Amino acid sequence: MAIKFSNSFYFIILAIFFGALSGILGFIIIGTGNFKIPFVGTINYAGSNLDSNIVIQQPRSVVLEQDTQIQQIENDLLPTVINVYRTNKSTDPLSSAYTQSDVLGRGFVLTADGWVISTAKAISNLKGQYSAVGYQNKKYALDNFLLDNATGVIFGHMAASNLSVAKIGRSSDLHLGQTVVVVSGRNQLSLTTIAKIGYDLRQNKDLALNSDYLRKRIYLAQTLSDDFEGGLLVNFKGEVIGIISGGSAIPADYFSTVMTQVLSKQQITRATLGVDYLDLSQIDGLIAFGDKGAYVVYEPLKDTAAYGVVKKGDVIKKVNDIELNNFVGLAEAVSNYQPNDRVELLVNRGGQDLTVAVTLK
């Protein structure tokens, strides 16, 4: 007895055949890497399954998201930016007006009652008379300056209230190539990327660091002229992660640690060790002395905490439990403590490890 098949049966067989064929062809195309994704939905760019052959045919949603973030940064941070000027006491409108050439630098508002942060390059005389012009062109007298010698950051105060305040972020979370925003004025911002986080060691005289000065900086792909002095470096969360000075950015973690002192006591006190050193993790050609740690280049001076305890030629490897490496130098480790704190240093001296105790000043 012959079996008869309906037309629908043949249709199903054909559908299965062409479906399988499509699957095989798709697998072959993806395997060769010649593949473009029509951008529908969301792609996780951090995913390990993405390679350089992926092409976004409709990147509009990516651009819109970035534009939205920048707009939010503009709304949140531009009202916190100040321009710093030398005080002009003229009563004549034409003479008393400030021009772009009069700007000494920028800064930003730290508290609603008028504490601000700028740089020592913008405010070079702690006893000088300065003015700040902020949101909506409001002018304030700027005084009560406090210099953080370890970083070159200046704290000052304006007689004001109900000011917009910048949010401080963590600079220790940054990475090379990260996209960041430079806020260089009360109506100026631009995108750039992080090119380097480290020291400016272009000459031999720059190689010796000091444990009492925080010299690590954030360097950007964008060239920063003097016009950027005191500007803000901002992440895409709208947090300040650095303040621009001398063509690079002072990391926010450096000055955020003393903000409580400034606000509560109107003073800045940092622990000091008094050691001049080479950061072995940052300098080429010193592998014979080690790949990380602080090589002591001079005998500590008599009035320093390290005098008589740390010796020239020592390699300091740890401060208490803080290991010195590519991310944490001796100065960063010491900055975690307060004056009169007693710390233990793990030191390699003459090829032998030993622990010495130091009371910080």
C-alpha positions as a Python dict, from the first residue, in 0.01 Angstrom:
ca = {
    (1, 'M'): (0, 0, 0),
    (2, 'A'): (158, 328, -107),
    (3, 'I'): (190, 606, 150),
    (4, 'K'): (76, 949, 32),
    (5, 'F'): (213, 1266, 187),
    (6, 'S'): (28, 1591, 197),
    (7, 'N'): (169, 1919, 65),
    (8, 'S'): (212, 2047, 420),
    (9, 'F'): (444, 1756, 500),
    (10, 'Y'): (675, 1850, 211),
    (11, 'F'): (664, 2213, 325),
    (12, 'I'): (780, 2113, 675),
    (13, 'I'): (1065, 1900, 533),
    (14, 'L'): (1183, 2191, 318),
    (15, 'A'): (1164, 2431, 611),
    (16, 'I'): (1377, 2201, 825),
    (17, 'F'): (1631, 2160, 546),
    (18, 'F'): (1670, 2532, 478),
    (19, 'G'): (1675, 2609, 850),
    (20, 'A'): (1962, 2365, 902),
    (21, 'L'): (2143, 2505, 598),
    (22, 'S'): (2106, 2861, 732),
    (23, 'G'): (2247, 2753, 1067),
    (24, 'I'): (2552, 2592, 903),
    (25, 'L'): (2617, 2898, 685),
    (26, 'G'): (2579, 3131, 985),
    (27, 'F'): (2828, 2927, 1186),
    (28, 'I'): (3077, 2939, 898),
    (29, 'I'): (3039, 3316, 856),
    (30, 'I'): (3082, 3385, 1229),
    (31, 'G'): (3381, 3151, 1243),
    (32, 'T'): (3561, 3343, 969),
    (33, 'G'): (3508, 3668, 1160),
    (34, 'N'): (3338, 3846, 870),
    (35, 'F'): (3036, 3940, 1073),
    (36, 'K'): (2848, 4260, 1149),
    (37, 'I'): (2596, 4297, 1425),
    (38, 'P'): (2289, 4509, 1352),
    (39, 'F'): (2295, 4699, 1680),
    (40, 'V'): (1970, 4598, 1850),
    (41, 'G'): (1955, 4593, 2226),
    (42, 'T'): (2265, 4622, 2443),
    (43, 'I'): (2618, 4489, 2392),
    (44, 'N'): (2851, 4438, 2687),
    (45, 'Y'): (3182, 4580, 2563),
    (46, 'A'): (3366, 4419, 2853),
    (47, 'G'): (3255, 4073, 2745),
    (48, 'S'): (3528, 3830, 2643),
    (49, 'N'): (3327, 3708, 2343),
    (50, 'L'): (3365, 4038, 2158),
    (51, 'D'): (3654, 4078, 1913),
    (52, 'S'): (3791, 4349, 1689),
    (53, 'N'): (3584, 4233, 1391),
    (54, 'I'): (3255, 4349, 1539),
    (55, 'V'): (3113, 4654, 1365),
    (56, 'I'): (2830, 4857, 1517),
    (57, 'Q'): (2606, 4952, 1226),
    (58, 'Q'): (2375, 5170, 1434),
    (59, 'P'): (2583, 5327, 1717),
    (60, 'R'): (2323, 5595, 1788),
    (61, 'S'): (2232, 5462, 2135),
    (62, 'V'): (2600, 5465, 2239),
    (63, 'V'): (2636, 5830, 2138),
    (64, 'L'): (2311, 5926, 2307),
    (65, 'E'): (2417, 5761, 2633),
    (66, 'Q'): (2752, 5941, 2629),
    (67, 'D'): (2582, 6272, 2546),
    (68, 'T'): (2345, 6217, 2838),
    (69, 'Q'): (2634, 6156, 3077),
    (70, 'I'): (2818, 6466, 2958),
    (71, 'Q'): (2501, 6672, 2992),
    (72, 'Q'): (2465, 6548, 3349),
    (73, 'I'): (2826, 6640, 3425),
    (74, 'E'): (2764, 6982, 3277),
    (75, 'N'): (2456, 7032, 3493),
    (76, 'D'): (2621, 6907, 3812),
    (77, 'L'): (2975, 7040, 3791),
    (78, 'L'): (2987, 7359, 3589),
    (79, 'P'): (2797, 7546, 3867),
    (80, 'T'): (3073, 7441, 4111),
    (81, 'V'): (3363, 7585, 3906),
    (82, 'I'): (3522, 7917, 4004),
    (83, 'N'): (3763, 8147, 3824),
    (84, 'V'): (4037, 8293, 4043),
    (85, 'Y'): (4155, 8653, 3999),
    (86, 'R'): (4365, 8907, 4182),
    (87, 'T'): (4122, 9144, 4353),
    (88, 'N'): (4038, 9453, 4155),
    (89, 'K'): (3906, 9732, 4377),
    (90, 'S'): (3814, 9977, 4104),
    (91, 'T'): (3455, 10109, 4111),
    (92, 'D'): (3454, 10189, 3741),
    (93, 'P'): (3269, 9911, 3553),
    (94, 'L'): (3511, 9909, 3261),
    (95, 'S'): (3819, 9896, 3482),
    (96, 'S'): (3678, 9652, 3737),
    (97, 'A'): (3569, 9392, 3481),
    (98, 'Y'): (3788, 9082, 3450),
    (99, 'T'): (3903, 8948, 3114),
    (100, 'Q'): (4021, 8604, 3010),
    (101, 'S'): (4382, 8716, 3044),
    (102, 'D'): (4319, 8806, 3411),
    (103, 'V'): (4230, 8448, 3509),
    (104, 'L'): (4499, 8306, 3738),
    (105, 'G'): (4341, 7962, 3745),
    (106, 'R'): (4029, 7770, 3832),
    (107, 'G'): (3900, 7586, 4133),
    (108, 'F'): (3585, 7418, 4255),
    (109, 'V'): (3343, 7441, 4545),
    (110, 'L'): (3393, 7183, 4818),
    (111, 'T'): (3122, 7287, 5068),
    (112, 'A'): (2796, 7478, 5044),
    (113, 'D'): (2928, 7739, 5290),
    (114, 'G'): (3218, 7842, 5071),
    (115, 'W'): (3525, 7618, 5107),
    (116, 'V'): (3694, 7576, 4769),
    (117, 'I'): (3996, 7394, 4626),
    (118, 'S'): (4248, 7540, 4382),
    (119, 'T'): (4624, 7510, 4323),
    (120, 'A'): (4939, 7682, 4445),
    (121, 'K'): (5016, 7782, 4087),
    (122, 'A'): (4690, 7978, 4072),
    (123, 'I'): (4716, 8122, 4424),
    (124, 'S'): (5087, 8185, 4466),
    (125, 'N'): (5070, 8423, 4763),
    (126, 'L'): (4883, 8297, 5070),
    (127, 'K'): (4864, 8654, 5201),
    (128, 'G'): (4755, 8808, 4872),
    (129, 'Q'): (4411, 8943, 4790),
    (130, 'Y'): (4211, 8726, 4555),
    (131, 'S'): (3858, 8711, 4424),
    (132, 'A'): (3654, 8423, 4288),
    (133, 'V'): (3380, 8448, 4028),
    (134, 'G'): (3144, 8154, 4027),
    (135, 'Y'): (2804, 8044, 3905),
    (136, 'Q'): (2590, 8318, 3750),
    (137, 'N'): (2897, 8548, 3758),
    (138, 'K'): (2872, 8601, 4132),
    (139, 'K'): (3187, 8752, 4281),
    (140, 'Y'): (3330, 8658, 4621),
    (141, 'A'): (3633, 8755, 4826),
    (142, 'L'): (3863, 8453, 4850),
    (143, 'D'): (4084, 8414, 5159),
    (144, 'N'): (4174, 8190, 5459),
    (145, 'F'): (4419, 7998, 5243),
    (146, 'L'): (4569, 7667, 5353),
    (147, 'L'): (4850, 7512, 5149),
    (148, 'D'): (4896, 7137, 5139),
    (149, 'N'): (5273, 7123, 5091),
    (150, 'A'): (5266, 6754, 5002),
    (151, 'T'): (5052, 6808, 4692),
    (152, 'G'): (5049, 7177, 4595),
    (153, 'V'): (4674, 7202, 4652),
    (154, 'I'): (4529, 7520, 4806),
    (155, 'F'): (4216, 7532, 5018),
    (156, 'G'): (4041, 7869, 5048),
    (157, 'H'): (3713, 8011, 5169),
    (158, 'M'): (3447, 8241, 5025),
    (159, 'A'): (3182, 8417, 5233),
    (160, 'A'): (2884, 8240, 5076),
    (161, 'S'): (2604, 7994, 5141),
    (162, 'N'): (2386, 7746, 4953),
    (163, 'L'): (2651, 7686, 4688),
    (164, 'S'): (2649, 7393, 4448),
    (165, 'V'): (2907, 7138, 4562),
    (166, 'A'): (3133, 6905, 4361),
    (167, 'K'): (3141, 6537, 4451),
    (168, 'I'): (3486, 6386, 4512),
    (169, 'G'): (3560, 6043, 4366),
    (170, 'R'): (3842, 5787, 4400),
    (171, 'S'): (4147, 5826, 4181),
    (172, 'S'): (4288, 5488, 4287),
    (173, 'D'): (4027, 5316, 4065),
    (174, 'L'): (4152, 5479, 3744),
    (175, 'H'): (4320, 5286, 3463),
    (176, 'L'): (4517, 5363, 3148),
    (177, 'G'): (4304, 5442, 2846),
    (178, 'Q'): (4001, 5536, 3055),
    (179, 'T'): (3786, 5811, 2905),
    (180, 'V'): (3753, 6111, 3135),
    (181, 'V'): (3620, 6465, 3117),
    (182, 'V'): (3826, 6782, 3160),
    (183, 'V'): (3628, 7077, 3296),
    (184, 'S'): (3855, 7370, 3214),
    (185, 'G'): (3620, 7659, 3285),
    (186, 'R'): (3270, 7751, 3389),
    (187, 'N'): (3146, 7675, 3037),
    (188, 'Q'): (3414, 7449, 2895),
    (189, 'L'): (3452, 7072, 2901),
    (190, 'S'): (3613, 6815, 2676),
    (191, 'L'): (3671, 6440, 2651),
    (192, 'T'): (4014, 6280, 2669),
    (193, 'T'): (4180, 5961, 2793),
    (194, 'I'): (4432, 5874, 3063),
    (195, 'A'): (4776, 5823, 2907),
    (196, 'K'): (4981, 5759, 3222),
    (197, 'I'): (4957, 5746, 3601),
    (198, 'G'): (5297, 5797, 3754),
    (199, 'Y'): (5587, 6040, 3780),
    (200, 'D'): (5755, 6287, 3545),
    (201, 'L'): (6103, 6130, 3540),
    (202, 'R'): (6257, 6281, 3229),
    (203, 'Q'): (6583, 6390, 3393),
    (204, 'N'): (6814, 6225, 3646),
    (205, 'K'): (6746, 6497, 3900),
    (206, 'D'): (6379, 6400, 3892),
    (207, 'L'): (6444, 6036, 3986),
    (208, 'A'): (6489, 6094, 4361),
    (209, 'L'): (6149, 6119, 4529),
    (210, 'N'): (6079, 6224, 4886),
    (211, 'S'): (5854, 6036, 5125),
    (212, 'D'): (5690, 6361, 5239),
    (213, 'Y'): (5574, 6485, 4897),
    (214, 'L'): (5307, 6318, 4684),
    (215, 'R'): (5436, 6355, 4328),
    (216, 'K'): (5241, 6092, 4137),
    (217, 'R'): (5022, 6253, 3872),
    (218, 'I'): (4757, 6165, 3615),
    (219, 'Y'): (4876, 6242, 3261),
    (220, 'L'): (4624, 6280, 2980),
    (221, 'A'): (4629, 6228, 2604),
    (222, 'Q'): (4517, 6590, 2571),
    (223, 'T'): (4780, 6865, 2604),
    (224, 'L'): (4699, 7088, 2900),
    (225, 'S'): (4824, 7445, 2874),
    (226, 'D'): (4836, 7702, 3155),
    (227, 'D'): (4475, 7790, 3072),
    (228, 'F'): (4371, 7459, 3233),
    (229, 'E'): (4531, 7539, 3572),
    (230, 'G'): (4292, 7448, 3854),
    (231, 'G'): (4048, 7276, 3618),
    (232, 'L'): (3867, 6956, 3711),
    (233, 'L'): (3932, 6602, 3597),
    (234, 'V'): (3604, 6413, 3616),
    (235, 'N'): (3487, 6054, 3563),
    (236, 'F'): (3159, 5956, 3397),
    (237, 'K'): (2989, 5934, 3736),
    (238, 'G'): (3032, 6310, 3762),
    (239, 'E'): (3294, 6278, 4039),
    (240, 'V'): (3608, 6490, 4063),
    (241, 'I'): (3905, 6252, 4037),
    (242, 'G'): (4178, 6514, 4009),
    (243, 'I'): (4262, 6882, 3986),
    (244, 'I'): (4478, 7003, 3697),
    (245, 'S'): (4811, 7169, 3772),
    (246, 'G'): (5120, 7216, 3561),
    (247, 'G'): (4995, 7012, 3266),
    (248, 'S'): (4880, 6705, 3460),
    (249, 'A'): (4627, 6626, 3733),
    (250, 'I'): (4683, 6586, 4106),
    (251, 'P'): (4490, 6270, 4206),
    (252, 'A'): (4184, 6331, 4421),
    (253, 'D'): (4292, 6068, 4674),
    (254, 'Y'): (4587, 6292, 4763),
    (255, 'F'): (4381, 6587, 4881),
    (256, 'S'): (4064, 6409, 4996),
    (257, 'T'): (4255, 6264, 5293),
    (258, 'V'): (4308, 6609, 5447),
    (259, 'M'): (3968, 6763, 5373),
    (260, 'T'): (3831, 6667, 5715),
    (261, 'Q'): (4120, 6851, 5882),
    (262, 'V'): (4056, 7160, 5674),
    (263, 'L'): (3684, 7170, 5748),
    (264, 'S'): (3705, 7087, 6120),
    (265, 'K'): (4034, 7247, 6229),
    (266, 'Q'): (4131, 7481, 5944),
    (267, 'Q'): (4474, 7321, 5932),
    (268, 'I'): (4666, 7057, 5737),
    (269, 'T'): (4898, 6818, 5917),
    (270, 'R'): (5060, 6523, 5746),
    (271, 'A'): (5294, 6256, 5880),
    (272, 'T'): (5656, 6279, 5762),
    (273, 'L'): (5934, 6020, 5739),
    (274, 'G'): (6215, 6213, 5572),
    (275, 'V'): (6350, 5961, 5321),
    (276, 'D'): (6480, 6039, 4972),
    (277, 'Y'): (6435, 5732, 4753),
    (278, 'L'): (6413, 5579, 4409),
    (279, 'D'): (6088, 5400, 4328),
    (280, 'L'): (6227, 5076, 4184),
    (281, 'S'): (5897, 4984, 4019),
    (282, 'Q'): (5899, 5306, 3815),
    (283, 'I'): (6259, 5327, 3692),
    (284, 'D'): (6429, 5114, 3425),
    (285, 'G'): (6777, 4973, 3475),
    (286, 'L'): (6770, 4909, 3851),
    (287, 'I'): (6663, 4545, 3855),
    (288, 'A'): (6986, 4455, 4038),
    (289, 'F'): (6841, 4636, 4342),
    (290, 'G'): (6493, 4489, 4305),
    (291, 'D'): (6180, 4522, 4095),
    (292, 'K'): (5982, 4711, 4358),
    (293, 'G'): (6031, 4902, 4680),
    (294, 'A'): (6201, 5231, 4779),
    (295, 'Y'): (6580, 5242, 4742),
    (296, 'V'): (6719, 5499, 4992),
    (297, 'V'): (6962, 5725, 4805),
    (298, 'Y'): (7081, 5951, 5091),
    (299, 'E'): (7129, 5921, 5465),
    (300, 'P'): (6820, 6071, 5633),
    (301, 'L'): (6879, 6413, 5789),
    (302, 'K'): (6915, 6452, 6163),
    (303, 'D'): (6577, 6617, 6226),
    (304, 'T'): (6374, 6353, 6037),
    (305, 'A'): (6185, 6053, 6172),
    (306, 'A'): (6405, 5814, 5973),
    (307, 'Y'): (6735, 5948, 6112),
    (308, 'G'): (6945, 5674, 6270),
    (309, 'V'): (6695, 5404, 6174),
    (310, 'V'): (6691, 5399, 5794),
    (311, 'K'): (7026, 5382, 5615),
    (312, 'K'): (7150, 5482, 5271),
    (313, 'G'): (7129, 5178, 5043),
    (314, 'D'): (6832, 5025, 5227),
    (315, 'V'): (6539, 4903, 5017),
    (316, 'I'): (6214, 4968, 5203),
    (317, 'K'): (5967, 4697, 5101),
    (318, 'K'): (5672, 4753, 5334),
    (319, 'V'): (5523, 5012, 5568),
    (320, 'N'): (5341, 4798, 5824),
    (321, 'D'): (5130, 4573, 5600),
    (322, 'I'): (5137, 4808, 5298),
    (323, 'E'): (5358, 4660, 5026),
    (324, 'L'): (5543, 4908, 4805),
    (325, 'N'): (5483, 4828, 4439),
    (326, 'N'): (5388, 4981, 4105),
    (327, 'F'): (5063, 5117, 4250),
    (328, 'V'): (5173, 5230, 4597),
    (329, 'G'): (5499, 5419, 4650),
    (330, 'L'): (5663, 5509, 4980),
    (331, 'A'): (5504, 5855, 4989),
    (332, 'E'): (5155, 5708, 4933),
    (333, 'A'): (5211, 5451, 5210),
    (334, 'V'): (5329, 5714, 5461),
    (335, 'S'): (5031, 5939, 5378),
    (336, 'N'): (4798, 5679, 5533),
    (337, 'Y'): (4926, 5768, 5881),
    (338, 'Q'): (4922, 6060, 6122),
    (339, 'P'): (5208, 6239, 6299),
    (340, 'N'): (5340, 6043, 6600),
    (341, 'D'): (5212, 5713, 6460),
    (342, 'R'): (5462, 5432, 6513),
    (343, 'V'): (5510, 5215, 6205),
    (344, 'E'): (5727, 4917, 6117),
    (345, 'L'): (5933, 4920, 5799),
    (346, 'L'): (6035, 4598, 5630),
    (347, 'V'): (6383, 4678, 5499),
    (348, 'N'): (6634, 4486, 5292),
    (349, 'R'): (6981, 4582, 5412),
    (350, 'G'): (7287, 4415, 5265),
    (351, 'G'): (7075, 4133, 5123),
    (352, 'Q'): (6901, 4057, 5453),
    (353, 'D'): (6541, 4147, 5543),
    (354, 'L'): (6484, 4312, 5880),
    (355, 'T'): (6211, 4512, 6048),
    (356, 'V'): (6276, 4854, 6199),
    (357, 'A'): (6034, 5072, 6396),
    (358, 'V'): (5991, 5445, 6322),
    (359, 'T'): (5778, 5710, 6493),
    (360, 'L'): (5654, 5944, 6221),
    (361, 'K'): (5679, 6319, 6273),
}
